[in-house]
Amino acid sequence: MSVLVRAVAALLACFAVAASAKDAASGQLEIVTLSNRADLISGGDALVEVRVPRSVAPSQVRLSLNGHDVTAMFRVDSTAGVMRGVLTGMVPGRNDFLADSKGRRASLTITNHAIGGPVLLGSQTTPWICATPTPVAESSIARPPRVARARCRTRARPLRHRPTTASSRTRPAARPPIWR
């Protein structure tokens, strides 16, 4: 049993070394949009995460959006090595987000669409009219009343004729038929 425990421990140690070696080897900043894909952002706001390698202090990272410093919009989580924040005030169309730390750079192009769309398809239909059609008064409908006939299973009562016009629906029937 102790051989199995040692093998699992060695395997986990190899994974930890490989992960830290990858982080040290890349040493690059990484930018990810969390709210949506970077090309499908709408409304001028996006939740963004900047992943900082362990070799760089998050306080040394400067973030800019279209040339303006936006570092203050982000919170730093030093234990996880990330900076998260909501980018606001993006212009419609292309927005360039840049993370820079003493020669290490990462950039992401964020495409901001109008809040009303279109995001995926072509242009909007114009003019777009959002209206409920005007209801037609029942009294203006000129058609003869329709008579519905129903048969009961027993012959104890005569058949009743009930018209189905609008005026008959508003008056309650004297005595409803009994169905069996």
C-alpha positions as CSV (number, residue, x, y, z in Angstrom):
1,M,0.0,0.0,0.0
2,S,2.8,2.4,0.8
3,V,4.2,1.9,-2.7
4,L,0.9,3.1,-4.2
5,V,0.8,6.1,-1.9
6,R,4.4,7.0,-3.0
7,A,3.6,6.6,-6.7
8,V,0.6,8.9,-6.4
9,A,2.6,11.5,-4.4
10,A,5.4,11.4,-7.1
11,L,2.8,11.8,-9.8
12,L,1.3,14.9,-8.1
13,A,4.8,16.3,-7.5
14,C,5.5,15.9,-11.3
15,F,2.3,17.8,-12.1
16,A,3.2,20.6,-9.7
17,V,6.7,21.0,-11.2
18,A,5.3,20.9,-14.7
19,A,2.7,23.6,-13.9
20,S,5.3,25.9,-12.3
21,A,7.8,25.3,-15.1
22,K,5.1,26.3,-17.6
23,D,4.4,29.4,-15.7
24,A,8.0,30.3,-15.3
25,A,8.8,29.4,-19.0
26,S,5.9,31.5,-20.4
27,G,6.2,34.4,-17.9
28,Q,3.6,36.2,-20.0
29,L,0.6,38.1,-19.1
30,E,-2.7,36.7,-20.3
31,I,-6.0,38.6,-20.8
32,V,-9.4,36.8,-20.8
33,T,-12.9,38.2,-21.0
34,L,-15.2,36.5,-18.5
35,S,-18.6,38.1,-19.4
36,N,-18.6,37.0,-23.0
37,R,-16.3,36.5,-26.0
38,A,-14.2,39.5,-26.7
39,D,-15.8,39.9,-30.2
40,L,-19.4,39.7,-28.8
41,I,-19.4,42.4,-26.0
42,S,-22.4,44.7,-26.0
43,G,-23.4,47.7,-24.0
44,G,-19.9,49.1,-23.3
45,D,-19.1,46.9,-20.3
46,A,-17.0,43.8,-20.0
47,L,-15.8,41.7,-17.1
48,V,-12.1,41.1,-17.8
49,E,-9.4,39.0,-16.0
50,V,-5.7,39.5,-16.4
51,R,-3.6,36.5,-15.4
52,V,-0.2,37.5,-14.0
53,P,2.8,35.1,-13.8
54,R,4.3,34.5,-10.4
55,S,7.5,36.2,-11.4
56,V,5.6,39.5,-11.7
57,A,4.1,41.5,-8.9
58,P,0.5,42.6,-9.7
59,S,1.3,46.1,-8.5
60,Q,3.8,46.4,-11.4
61,V,1.1,45.7,-14.1
62,R,-0.4,48.7,-15.9
63,L,-3.7,48.3,-17.7
64,S,-4.9,50.6,-20.5
65,L,-8.0,50.8,-22.7
66,N,-7.6,52.7,-25.9
67,G,-4.6,54.5,-24.4
68,H,-6.3,55.5,-21.1
69,D,-5.1,54.0,-17.8
70,V,-7.8,51.8,-16.3
71,T,-5.7,50.0,-13.6
72,A,-7.8,51.5,-10.8
73,M,-10.9,49.6,-12.2
74,F,-9.3,46.2,-11.3
75,R,-9.0,44.3,-8.0
76,V,-5.9,42.3,-7.4
77,D,-5.9,38.8,-6.1
78,S,-2.3,38.1,-5.3
79,T,-2.7,34.5,-4.1
80,A,-4.4,33.5,-7.4
81,G,-2.2,35.8,-9.5
82,V,-5.1,37.6,-11.2
83,M,-6.5,41.0,-11.7
84,R,-10.3,41.2,-12.3
85,G,-12.4,44.2,-13.1
86,V,-15.3,45.6,-15.2
87,L,-14.2,47.7,-18.1
88,T,-16.7,50.5,-18.7
89,G,-17.0,53.3,-21.2
90,M,-15.9,51.3,-24.3
91,V,-16.5,53.0,-27.6
92,P,-18.7,51.3,-30.2
93,G,-16.5,49.1,-32.4
94,R,-12.9,48.2,-31.8
95,N,-11.3,48.7,-28.3
96,D,-7.7,47.9,-27.6
97,F,-7.0,46.6,-24.1
98,L,-3.3,46.4,-23.1
99,A,-1.6,44.9,-20.0
100,D,2.1,46.0,-19.6
101,S,4.7,45.1,-17.0
102,K,8.3,46.1,-17.7
103,G,8.5,44.7,-21.2
104,R,6.0,41.9,-20.8
105,R,2.9,42.8,-22.8
106,A,-0.4,41.3,-23.6
107,S,-3.2,42.8,-25.7
108,L,-6.8,42.0,-26.5
109,T,-9.1,43.5,-29.0
110,I,-12.6,43.9,-27.6
111,T,-15.4,44.6,-30.1
112,N,-18.2,46.5,-28.5
113,H,-21.6,46.3,-30.1
114,A,-24.7,48.4,-29.4
115,I,-26.9,47.1,-26.6
116,G,-29.8,46.7,-29.0
117,G,-27.7,44.7,-31.5
118,P,-27.0,43.4,-33.9
119,V,-24.2,41.3,-32.5
120,L,-24.2,38.2,-34.6
121,L,-26.3,38.9,-37.7
122,G,-26.6,41.7,-40.2
123,S,-28.0,45.2,-39.8
124,Q,-31.3,45.8,-37.9
125,T,-34.6,46.1,-39.8
126,T,-35.6,49.7,-40.0
127,P,-38.0,51.1,-39.3
128,W,-38.6,48.7,-36.4
129,I,-42.2,49.2,-35.2
130,C,-43.1,47.5,-31.9
131,A,-46.8,47.9,-31.6
132,T,-49.8,45.8,-30.7
133,P,-52.5,45.8,-33.4
134,T,-55.7,47.7,-32.6
135,P,-58.4,45.3,-31.5
136,V,-61.6,45.2,-33.5
137,A,-64.8,45.8,-31.6
138,E,-67.1,42.7,-31.7
139,S,-70.1,44.8,-32.7
140,S,-68.4,45.8,-35.9
141,I,-68.1,42.2,-37.1
142,A,-71.0,41.5,-39.4
143,R,-71.7,37.8,-39.7
144,P,-74.7,35.7,-39.0
145,P,-74.9,33.8,-35.7
146,R,-73.7,30.3,-35.8
147,V,-75.8,27.6,-34.1
148,A,-74.1,24.7,-32.4
149,R,-76.1,21.6,-31.7
150,A,-75.3,18.9,-29.2
151,R,-76.8,15.5,-28.6
152,C,-77.3,14.0,-25.2
153,R,-77.0,10.2,-24.7
154,T,-80.5,9.8,-23.3
155,R,-83.7,10.8,-24.9
156,A,-85.2,12.2,-21.7
157,R,-84.8,15.8,-22.7
158,P,-85.2,17.6,-26.0
159,L,-82.1,18.9,-27.8
160,R,-81.1,22.5,-26.9
161,H,-79.9,24.9,-29.5
162,R,-77.3,27.4,-28.2
163,P,-76.2,30.2,-30.5
164,T,-72.5,31.1,-30.2
165,T,-72.6,34.8,-31.1
166,A,-70.8,37.4,-29.0
167,S,-74.1,38.7,-27.6
168,S,-75.1,35.2,-26.3
169,R,-71.7,34.7,-24.6
170,T,-72.3,37.8,-22.5
171,R,-75.6,36.6,-21.2
172,P,-75.6,33.5,-18.9
173,A,-77.7,30.6,-20.0
174,A,-80.9,30.0,-18.1
175,R,-80.0,26.4,-17.4
176,P,-76.9,24.8,-18.8
177,P,-77.3,21.4,-20.4
178,I,-76.3,18.3,-18.5
179,W,-73.7,16.1,-20.3
180,R,-73.4,12.5,-19.6
